[in-house]
Amino acid sequence: MCKDCGCGELTESTTHMQFFVRGYTSENAAVVEQALLGLPGVLYVHIHTHDGETTVDYNPAKTKLTEIARMFETHGLVAEF
């Protein structure tokens, strides 16, 4: 288990969030996915560009929800929780 990024941690420490994000294109969705996966403790990201449904599994002890939301804003997207 990696203590820096949180990979391999027990599922009890993982939070599963779904967002509905407006503004995705095929290009920016790939960029956002990689940016989210680069945050500490983000273990999984899945984006549906056609309807904006975005799933993020993360460890809240490593990354705060506000940091994830800020990542969407940074890329010019609007996320609803």
Buried (B, 14 or more C-beta within 10 A) or exposed (E): EEEEBBEEBEEEBBBEBEBEBEBBEEEBBEEBBEBBBEBEBBBEBEBEBEEBBBEBBBBEEBBEEEBBBEBBEEBEBEBEE
